[in-house]
Amino acid sequence: MATITIGLESGYDQVKINQPQIIRFIQYYQEDLIKNKGIYLSASVSECKIVLSGQVEPHLKLSFINYPKFPLPVSQLKNEIEDLAKSFMSEFRQNRTVIEYL
């Protein structure tokens, strides 16, 4: 299982990114994976806040599992999740992105 935690501000200019934008981006990305690679990468999306001292930053947490109906080798699953994170960072000028492997 892996989790991507992504900030909801573009760059450091405090321009907000809204959740529907991110979900649409994920859906387009998923459709491209299905069409071009036959890969089904399902995601659970939940809101969270990152707290550090005086800062409280809104984030989304994207959780991924190796879905039993469409299993992938672990190395391929990790590569696809990392590629999604990189695409997200580029699309939204995102500096606040963390990937955790559990």
Number of C-alpha atoms within 10 A of each C-alpha: 13 17 19 21 22 24 24 24 20 17 15 10 7 9 10 13 16 11 15 9 11 18 13 11 17 20 15 12 16 19 16 14 15 13 11 9 9 12 18 19 23 16 20 11 17 12 13 15 15 13 10 8 5 6 9 11 14 16 20 21 20 20 18 19 16 17 13 7 7 11 13 17 8 11 8 11 20 18 11 16 20 16 12 18 21 13 16 18 18 11 12 18 13 20 15 16 17 13 17 10 9 7
